[in-house]
Amino acid sequence: MNNRCRVCGHVFFEKPLLRYENMPKAAQFLPDAESLESERGVDLEVCQCSGCGLVQLNNEPVPYFREVVRASAFSEEMRDFRINQFDSFVQNYSLKGKKIIEVGCGRGEYLSLMQQAGAEAYGLEYSEDSVMQCVNSGLKVSEGFVGSSTYEIPHAPFDAFFILNFLEHLPDPNSTLTGTYNNLSDEGIGLVEVPNFDMIVRNKLFAEFIPDHLFYFTRETLKTTLSFNGFEVIECKAVWHDYIISVIIKKRRKTDVSNFYDYQAILQSEIEAYIGRFKEKKVAIWGAGHQALAIISLTKLAGKIRYVVDSAPFKQGKYTPASHIPIVSPDTLDSDPVDAVIVMAASYSDEVARIMRQRFDRNISIAILRDFGLEVV
């Protein structure tokens, strides 16, 4: 039996939330008369992760977990719901004519509706029989299963994907989600749906637990799972009589901080120009906090600054790391005066400047490091 969360890896709470004996061992491929004598039930333990809070079973997945088997897809009400949903998805996210992959498409019940919505729809399905039925119906479906982050889906990259009531079956949802992520374009969008455990708890639906469904997602734990695997949630709501959590997601992009290098170069130029106004090594810095220490190194001030002033006694008598400039007490401004001081004391900078005007040479030049650069005060 598994004792750790299949998503985040934390251990389960010590005791299961529920334990049911002699339960059906599968919801599909039911026993026939000949197999009744050997057919046995299974015991289920409903556990909860102590880390991310995701509720899940600790048993092994059913043998057919890679295959999508849908009965509800034949409902006229469900069909109408999907038509409206897919039309909105394609329209709202400018997906008309774009490539969309259904991961776990079954026999193409929903794939054909996405095609009708105006997308260039593709499918991926593990069951060979289901794939053949899709192909014979004129659908673009490949046989396979996204079981690793490096899995290559035929015809990738895709502009969007959808996974409908399939994620809860998978023993390693991280691999499937990450693998799908890696087959999307940079602006990839996704539609993911799972049974609504918030509703199950609220309505005390104790009969909802089956071995086929390893996971029981709430809105919170579904968002967490998707976030773990590189997605940002755009929209999350309950649909289909509150039975389903429906989430629209997009690929998380790397934060663009390339302009940090530009600002670093500008600041270095400003500091060098300021220091250049004074005699060699006649400029000091006030502040030995982490930001000041980093700026000293990043703007290459080693050998150009006489000393660094800091009022913290435990820093005095030491040296700045990497740049090796001595750190001294404020009294050094009297005993070993300089012509200028660059104040790098963050939110205390204005207070430091006032103290310097009151206690030390009023003719000393003072510049404060602001968010926008150096300001001579």
PEFEN-V68916 format. One line per field, one symbol per residue. phi: phi as a letter, one per 20 degrees, with the letter a starting at -180 (. if undefined). A space follows every 50 residues. Layout:
phi->???
This chain:
phi->.fccffddnfffggdffbcddlegeaeclffeffeffefcfceddedcff eenfeaedefffgdffedccdffeffffffffgfffgfffffdldfmeec deenelengefffffffoeeecccbeffffffffffeneecderbedbfd fdegmfedebbbcdlcgfeefcfgffffffgfddfgdgdccccbgefgff ffelefefebgfefdceegfffgffffgdnddeebbbecllmecedcdcc ffeffedffgfffgfffgfffffffffcfgldcdddpcfffffffgffel egnddfadebeegfefndcffmelefdcegfffefcfcebceecdlfeff fffffffedcgfefeccdfdfepeced
